[in-house]
Amino acid sequence: MTDDNTPIGLSRRHILGGIGAIGVASAGAGLGTTAFFSDTESFENNTITAGELDLKMDYRMTYRGGRGRLAEIQNNYPNATFVDEDMEPTDEDTGVYLLDQVPSLDRYPTADGWVRGANSIFNPETGEGEGFRREDLVDAGDLDEALIRLDDVKPGDYGEVTFSTHLYDNPGYMWISGALTANDQNGYNDPEMAALDELGLPTDDPAGEGQLADAIQAKVWYDDNCDNIHQADGSGEDSGGVDVMLSIDTSGSMGSGSGSKMEDAKAAALNFVDNLGPNDRIGLVTFDSSGSLVQGLTLDHSLVADDLQPGSAGITAGGRTMMDAGVDLAANELTANDRGVDQVIILLGDGQPNESARPGNDDVQNAIDAAADAKNAGITVFTIGLDVSSGSTAQNTLITMASTDNGTTLYYDTPTGADLDAIYAQISSVILTGEAVIAEGSLRDVLTELSAGIPLDANLDDENRVCFTNSVTRCFGFEWELPFEVGNEVQSDSVAFAVGFAAEQCRHNDGETNPFAVADD
């Protein structure tokens, strides 16, 4: 790492160490893809002004490539397994495959059911281990081969990589970049020649550019719930809306007065309320030594906003933590006023339950049971751990209480109240506005758009660009598809491409210097 301001170019010199070659040939259509994911935390030309900045990542790759191909796919991905259309593990031949993930399945055999999103990642059902260690994540520059290595790709095939970034030591600005490094014709065969003639495309340059980069459709987006699927639509103005109950811990540990966790929680929840659409209903529950329904579901968002104003006397901190009441009151309000739309509870807590409204003395289990009852009633439960210790009973309880979506647990972890705005913004994008697209179109178009380096934002709801917090996981999705309507014109073609990330420490920097601003050299 250096302290100069030289930008990073995704030139061949910079990507040489991580790029891998993939070829493809098929009877119907061929595709070869190479992806290079560079966590340029050790990038020679990054600007590190003070301290250290360490950008790590993990990833999960899936592929919809047709039945009966597991043995073939395992040639490139020995740990590949079947998953269903919802990306859940299955023993059946679905034609959908989990190719690989980091931390690795061979080191963590049950990792497909583990949580992504907490600082340390745990198996809440078994309590096994101490979670994924920092050294178990990837320095992408150390990858000795491409992530995507697929042969015999045909029209209708689809693949996706969800990768999450972890900044350690200091907050940072982040960018994403990309480059199309090869788009090869690889000669012609008779069906391809006929298809190209029919389309009026040239057939006189067998060593030239192919058609694959323009045929593949691709998308890059903020995958705010890390589930491998783009949530394109939220509640929206034209929909029936969504019903959301906020449930906020007001126990004594949340503090009181200006600058406390309580005030941070109220301010972040207030920003969430401000993003609601006209058809969305919102309600508010608090819990400490008892539970309180502060405001029932309403289309008048100002009624909840008034209770969340800074310094408002209506919500203060004190007492113990009756978390089961915080769930039950919210769930009861939703079920009693069901109007046939999506129902959501967003529960924030900063410690483990130590009081119960339900009978029995196991406060933790009562909170888990309350969440289970809500989930069984069709309610989606998001949980947020504010300043909870990794691996603690408090964190594991909140993880277990949260709903799962396509194998991903809807638990969000934040070390400080200052991070809550970005956490609520991620949840807002999943259930209200839809996850934001960074670039989409043909693979060529996407990589062209990425080539100059696109600045990333930790909170798209804020009018100013926000730094990514150190140690908090953020997910991004990349998907590609070769459409069914593509024909023999892409036979024997192959593509190779690079995707990279860069980070710059926030302190003493303004994020205005794009580290990918240099052309190839």
C-alpha positions in Angstrom: 0.0 0.0 0.0 1.2 3.5 -0.8 0.4 7.0 0.1 0.4 8.5 -3.4 -2.6 9.7 -5.4 -1.9 7.7 -8.6 -5.2 6.3 -9.9 -5.8 2.6 -10.6 -6.5 1.5 -14.2 -8.0 -1.8 -14.9 -5.3 -2.4 -17.4 -3.9 -5.8 -18.4 -0.9 -5.1 -16.2 -3.1 -4.6 -13.2 -5.4 -7.6 -13.8 -2.8 -10.1 -15.0 -2.3 -11.8 -11.6 -6.0 -12.5 -11.1 -7.5 -13.2 -14.5 -8.2 -16.7 -15.5 -9.0 -18.2 -18.9 -12.2 -19.9 -19.7 -13.2 -21.4 -23.0 -16.6 -22.5 -24.1 -17.9 -24.6 -26.9 -21.3 -26.1 -27.3 -23.6 -27.6 -29.9 -26.2 -24.9 -29.7 -24.3 -21.9 -28.5 -21.0 -21.3 -26.7 -19.9 -19.0 -24.0 -16.6 -18.6 -22.2 -16.4 -16.2 -19.4 -13.7 -15.0 -17.1 -14.3 -12.7 -14.2 -11.6 -11.1 -12.0 -12.7 -9.7 -8.7 -10.0 -7.4 -7.4 -10.3 -6.1 -3.8 -7.8 -3.5 -4.5 -7.0 -3.1 -0.7 -3.5 -4.0 -1.5 -3.6 -2.2 -4.8 -0.3 -0.5 -5.4 -1.8 2.8 -6.4 -4.5 3.3 -3.8 -4.4 6.3 -1.6 -4.0 5.4 2.1 -3.8 8.7 4.0 -3.7 7.4 7.6 -3.7 4.1 9.4 -4.6 1.0 7.4 -7.4 0.0 5.1 -8.2 -3.6 4.5 -10.9 -4.5 2.0 -11.9 -8.2 2.1 -14.8 -10.0 0.4 -16.8 -13.2 0.3 -19.0 -14.4 -2.4 -21.6 -16.9 -3.5 -22.1 -18.1 -7.1 -25.1 -19.8 -8.6 -25.8 -21.0 -12.2 -29.0 -22.1 -13.9 -27.5 -24.3 -16.6 -29.8 -27.2 -17.2 -30.2 -30.7 -15.7 -27.7 -33.5 -15.6 -24.6 -31.4 -15.6 -23.4 -31.6 -12.0 -20.5 -34.0 -12.7 -19.3 -31.8 -15.6 -19.6 -28.6 -13.5 -17.7 -30.2 -10.7 -14.6 -30.4 -13.0 -14.3 -26.7 -12.4 -16.1 -26.4 -9.1 -15.5 -29.6 -7.0 -17.9 -28.4 -4.3 -20.8 -27.6 -6.6 -24.2 -28.7 -5.4 -27.8 -28.5 -6.5 -30.1 -25.7 -5.2 -33.7 -25.0 -6.0 -35.0 -21.9 -7.8 -35.0 -20.1 -4.4 -31.4 -21.0 -4.0 -32.1 -23.5 -1.2 -29.8 -26.6 -1.0 -31.5 -29.7 -2.5 -30.5 -33.2 -3.5 -32.7 -33.2 -6.6 -31.4 -32.4 -10.0 -33.0 -29.0 -10.5 -30.6 -27.7 -13.2 -29.7 -24.9 -10.8 -26.3 -25.1 -9.1 -24.4 -23.5 -6.2 -21.0 -23.3 -7.8 -18.8 -22.1 -5.0 -18.7 -19.7 -2.1 -16.1 -18.2 0.2 -15.7 -18.9 3.1 -15.3 -22.3 1.5 -17.7 -25.2 1.9 -14.9 -27.6 2.4 -13.7 -25.7 5.5 -17.3 -24.9 6.6 -19.5 -27.7 5.3 -22.7 -26.1 6.7 -21.9 -22.6 5.5 -24.8 -22.5 3.0 -27.1 -22.0 6.0 -25.0 -19.4 7.7 -25.7 -15.7 8.0 -24.2 -13.1 5.8 -24.4 -9.6 7.2 -23.1 -9.8 10.7 -19.5 -8.8 11.5 -18.9 -12.4 12.4 -21.0 -15.1 10.8 -22.5 -17.8 12.9 -24.7 -20.9 12.6 -27.5 -20.0 15.0 -28.9 -23.5 15.1 -25.7 -25.2 16.2 -23.7 -22.4 17.7 -20.8 -24.0 16.0 -17.4 -22.2 16.1 -16.7 -18.6 16.5 -17.8 -17.5 13.1 -15.8 -16.6 10.0 -12.5 -15.1 10.8 -11.1 -12.1 8.9 -8.4 -14.4 7.4 -11.1 -16.7 6.0 -12.3 -14.0 3.6 -10.8 -13.2 0.3 -8.1 -10.8 -0.9 -9.3 -11.0 -4.4 -5.9 -10.0 -5.8 -4.7 -13.3 -4.4 -7.2 -15.4 -6.5 -5.2 -17.7 -8.7 -8.0 -18.3 -11.2 -11.2 -16.6 -12.5 -14.3 -16.9 -10.5 -16.6 -17.7 -13.5 -15.3 -20.7 -15.4 -18.1 -22.1 -17.5 -18.1 -24.3 -20.6 -21.0 -25.3 -22.9 -23.2 -22.3 -22.1 -26.5 -22.2 -24.1 -29.3 -19.8 -24.7 -31.4 -19.6 -21.5 -28.5 -20.1 -19.2 -28.2 -17.7 -16.3 -25.6 -17.0 -13.6 -25.2 -14.8 -10.7 -22.5 -13.8 -8.2 -23.4 -12.1 -4.9 -20.2 -10.7 -3.3 -20.0 -8.9 0.0 -17.4 -6.4 0.9 -15.9 -6.0 4.4 -13.8 -2.9 5.3 -11.5 -3.3 8.2 -9.6 -0.8 10.3 -11.2 2.4 8.9 -14.3 3.5 6.9 -13.8 4.0 3.2 -15.2 5.4 0.0 -15.7 2.6 -2.5 -15.8 2.3 -6.3 -16.6 -0.5 -8.8 -15.0 -0.8 -12.2 -14.9 -3.3 -15.0 -13.4 -4.1 -18.4 -14.1 -6.3 -21.3 -10.8 -8.0 -21.9 -11.7 -10.4 -24.7 -14.6 -11.0 -27.0 -13.3 -13.6 -29.4 -14.9 -15.1 -32.5 -12.8 -18.3 -32.3 -13.4 -19.2 -36.0 -16.6 -20.2 -37.6 -18.5 -23.4 -38.1 -21.3 -24.0 -40.6 -24.3 -23.3 -38.4 -22.7 -20.1 -37.2 -21.8 -19.0 -40.7 -25.4 -19.5 -41.8 -26.8 -17.6 -38.8 -24.4 -14.7 -39.3 -25.3 -14.5 -43.0 -29.0 -14.4 -42.1 -28.4 -11.6 -39.7 -26.3 -9.7 -42.3 -23.2 -9.9 -40.1 -19.7 -10.3 -41.5 -18.1 -13.7 -41.8 -14.6 -12.8 -43.0 -12.7 -12.4 -39.7 -12.4 -15.7 -37.8 -9.8 -14.2 -35.5 -11.8 -11.0 -34.9 -14.6 -10.0 -32.4 -17.5 -12.3 -31.7 -21.1 -11.6 -30.9 -21.2 -12.9 -27.4 -20.5 -9.7 -25.4 -23.5 -8.0 -27.2 -25.7 -11.0 -26.8 -25.3 -11.6 -23.1 -27.5 -9.4 -20.9 -26.0 -8.3 -17.5 -26.8 -6.3 -14.4 -24.9 -5.0 -11.4 -26.8 -3.8 -8.3 -26.8 -3.1 -4.6 -27.9 -6.5 -3.2 -29.1 -5.0 0.1 -30.4 -8.3 1.6 -27.5 -10.4 0.1 -30.0 -13.0 -1.3 -28.6 -13.4 -4.9 -31.8 -12.0 -6.4 -32.5 -8.4 -7.5 -35.5 -6.9 -5.7 -36.4 -4.6 -8.6 -39.7 -3.3 -7.1 -40.6 -2.0 -3.7 -44.1 -0.9 -2.5 -44.2 2.0 -5.0 -46.9 4.6 -5.5 -49.0 2.4 -7.8 -49.0 -0.7 -5.5 -51.2 -1.6 -2.6 -48.3 -0.6 -0.3 -46.8 -2.5 2.6 -47.6 -2.5 6.3 -44.5 -2.0 8.6 -44.3 -2.1 12.4 -41.2 -0.6 13.9 -40.2 -2.2 17.2 -37.5 -0.4 19.1 -35.7 -1.4 22.2 -36.0 1.4 24.9 -34.3 -0.5 27.7 -31.9 1.3 30.0 -28.8 0.2 28.0 -30.1 2.4 25.1 -29.2 5.4 27.1 -30.8 8.8 27.2 -30.2 12.3 26.2 -28.6 13.8 23.1 -26.1 11.6 21.2 -27.3 8.4 22.9 -28.1 5.1 21.1 -31.8 5.9 21.7 -31.5 9.2 19.8 -29.6 7.5 17.0 -32.3 4.8 16.7 -35.1 7.4 16.6 -33.3 9.5 14.0 -32.6 6.5 11.7 -36.2 5.2 12.0 -37.4 8.7 11.2 -35.5 8.7 7.9 -37.1 5.3 7.2 -40.5 6.7 7.8 -39.7 9.6 5.4 -39.2 7.1 2.6 -42.6 5.5 2.9 -45.0 5.7 -0.1 -48.6 7.0 0.1 -50.0 3.5 0.3 -47.7 2.3 3.0 -48.9 2.0 6.6 -46.5 2.4 9.5 -46.8 1.7 13.2 -44.5 1.9 16.3 -43.9 -0.4 19.3 -41.4 0.0 22.0 -40.2 -2.5 24.6 -38.3 -2.3 27.9 -39.7 -3.7 31.1 -43.0 -4.0 29.3 -44.2 -3.5 25.8 -46.1 -0.5 24.5 -48.1 0.1 21.3 -47.1 3.7 20.7 -48.9 4.1 17.4 -51.1 1.6 15.5 -50.8 1.1 11.7 -51.6 4.4 9.9 -51.3 6.0 6.5 -50.6 9.3 8.4 -46.9 8.9 8.6 -46.6 12.1 10.6 -48.1 10.4 13.7 -45.1 8.1 13.9 -42.7 10.8 12.8 -43.8 13.0 15.7 -42.8 10.2 18.2 -39.4 9.9 16.6 -38.4 13.5 16.6 -35.0 14.3 18.4 -35.5 14.8 22.1 -39.1 13.8 22.0 -40.4 12.9 25.5 -42.6 10.1 24.1 -39.8 7.6 23.8 -37.1 7.5 26.5 -34.8 4.7 27.7 -35.0 2.8 30.9 -35.8 -0.6 32.4 -35.2 -4.2 31.2 -35.6 -5.9 27.8 -39.0 -7.6 27.2 -38.3 -8.5 23.6 -41.1 -11.0 23.2 -43.6 -8.2 23.9 -41.9 -6.1 21.2 -42.6 -8.8 18.7 -46.1 -9.9 19.9 -47.5 -6.3 20.0 -46.3 -5.6 16.5 -47.5 -8.9 15.1 -50.9 -8.5 16.7 -51.3 -5.1 15.2 -50.5 -6.5 11.8 -52.7 -9.5 11.9 -55.6 -7.6 13.4 -55.5 -5.1 10.5 -54.5 -7.4 7.6 -55.4 -5.8 4.3 -53.7 -8.4 2.1 -50.4 -6.6 1.5 -46.9 -7.6 2.7 -46.4 -7.3 6.4 -43.1 -6.5 8.0 -41.6 -6.1 11.5 -38.3 -4.2 11.9 -37.0 -4.9 15.4 -34.0 -3.1 16.8 -32.3 -4.3 20.0 -29.0 -3.7 21.7 -28.9 -6.7 24.1 -30.4 -10.0 25.0 -33.9 -10.4 26.4 -34.0 -10.5 30.2 -37.7 -10.1 30.8 -40.8 -11.9 29.3 -44.5 -11.2 28.8 -45.0 -14.8 27.8 -45.2 -17.5 30.5 -42.1 -19.4 31.4 -38.7 -18.2 32.6 -36.6 -18.5 29.4 -36.6 -15.0 28.2 -34.4 -15.7 25.1 -36.6 -18.6 24.0 -39.7 -16.6 24.5 -38.4 -13.9 22.2 -37.4 -16.5 19.6 -40.9 -18.2 19.9 -42.6 -14.8 19.4 -40.7 -14.2 16.2 -41.4 -17.8 15.1 -45.2 -17.2 15.6 -45.0 -14.0 13.6 -43.1 -15.6 10.8 -45.6 -18.5 10.7 -48.4 -15.9 10.3 -46.7 -14.7 7.1 -44.9 -11.7 8.6 -41.4 -10.9 7.5 -39.1 -10.1 10.5 -36.0 -8.0 10.0 -33.8 -7.6 13.1 -31.0 -5.1 13.8 -28.3 -5.6 16.3 -27.0 -2.3 17.7 -23.7 -2.5 19.4 -24.1 -6.2 20.3 -21.0 -8.4 20.7 -20.1 -10.9 18.0 -21.0 -14.4 19.0 -23.0 -13.2 22.0 -26.4 -14.6 23.1 -27.8 -11.2 22.1 -26.6 -11.4 18.5 -27.4 -15.1 18.1 -30.9 -14.5 19.4 -31.5 -11.6 16.9 -30.1 -13.8 14.1 -32.5 -16.7 15.0 -35.5 -14.3 15.3 -35.0 -12.9 11.8 -36.7 -14.3 8.7 -34.7 -15.9 5.9 -35.0 -15.0 2.3 -33.6 -17.4 -0.3 -31.2 -18.8 2.3 -30.1 -15.4 3.6 -31.0 -14.3 7.2 -32.5 -10.8 7.4 -30.3 -9.8 10.3 -28.3 -6.5 10.1 -25.5 -5.8 12.4 -24.1 -2.4 13.3 -21.4 -1.5 15.8 -22.5 2.1 16.4 -25.7 4.1 16.2 -24.1 6.3 13.6 -24.4 3.4 11.1 -28.2 2.9 11.6 -29.1 5.3 8.8 -27.4 3.1 6.2 -28.9 -0.1 7.8 -32.5 1.3 7.6 -31.7 2.5 4.0 -30.8 -1.1 3.0 -34.0 -2.4 4.5 -36.0 0.3 2.8 -34.6 -0.6 -0.6 -35.7 -4.2 -0.1 -39.2 -3.6 1.0 -40.1 -0.1 -0.2 -38.1 1.3 -3.2 -36.4 -1.7 -4.7 -32.7 -2.4 -4.8 -30.8 0.2 -6.9 -29.2 -0.8 -10.2 -25.6 0.3 -10.8 -25.4 -0.7 -14.5 -27.4 -3.0 -16.8 -27.7 -3.8 -20.5 -25.6 -6.0 -22.7 -22.4 -7.3 -21.1 -20.4 -4.9 -23.4 -22.6 -2.0 -22.3 -22.3 -2.8 -18.6 -18.5 -3.1 -18.7 -18.2 0.1 -20.8 -20.2 1.9 -18.1 -18.1 0.4 -15.3 -14.8 1.0 -17.1 -14.5 4.6 -15.9 -15.1 3.6 -12.3 -18.5 4.2 -10.6 -18.6 5.6 -7.1 -20.6 3.5 -4.6 -22.7 4.9 -1.8 -23.3 3.4 1.6 -26.7 5.2 1.9 -28.6 6.1 -1.3 -31.3 7.8 0.7 -28.8 10.5 1.8 -28.3 13.4 -0.6 -24.6 13.3 0.1 -22.3 10.4 -0.7 -21.8 8.3 2.4 -18.7 6.3 3.4 -18.8 2.6 3.9 -18.4 1.7 7.6 -15.5 -0.5 8.6 -16.4 -4.1 9.6 -20.0 -3.9 8.3 -20.8 -6.2 5.4 -22.3 -4.8 2.2 -23.5 -7.0 -0.7 -23.5 -6.4 -4.5 -24.9 -8.6 -7.2 -23.7 -9.3 -10.7 -25.9 -11.4 -13.0 -25.6 -12.5 -16.6 -28.0 -14.3 -19.0 -27.7 -15.6 -22.5 -31.3 -15.0 -23.7 -33.3 -17.8 -25.3 -33.7 -15.9 -28.6 -30.0 -15.9 -29.2 -29.1 -18.4 -31.9 -26.1 -20.0 -33.6 -24.4 -16.7 -34.3 -22.6 -17.0 -30.9 -21.4 -20.6 -31.4 -17.7 -21.0 -30.4 -17.5 -17.3 -29.3 -16.0 -16.6 -25.9 -15.7 -13.6 -23.6 -13.4 -12.6 -20.8 -14.0 -9.7 -18.5 -12.8 -8.1 -15.3 -14.7 -6.6 -12.4 -12.8 -4.7 -9.6 -13.4 -2.8 -6.5 -11.3 0.0 -4.9 -11.5 1.7 -1.5 -10.0 4.9 -0.2 -10.0 5.8 3.5 -12.6 8.5 4.3 -10.5 10.4 6.8 -8.5 13.2 5.1 -10.1 12.3 1.7 -13.2 13.6 0.0 -13.9 10.6 -2.4 -13.6 12.9 -5.4 -10.5 11.3 -6.9 -11.6 8.3 -8.9 -9.0 5.5 -8.6 -10.1 4.0 -11.9 -9.9 7.2 -13.9 -6.8 6.1 -15.9 -7.1 4.5 -19.3 -5.4 1.2 -20.1 -1.6 1.4 -20.2 
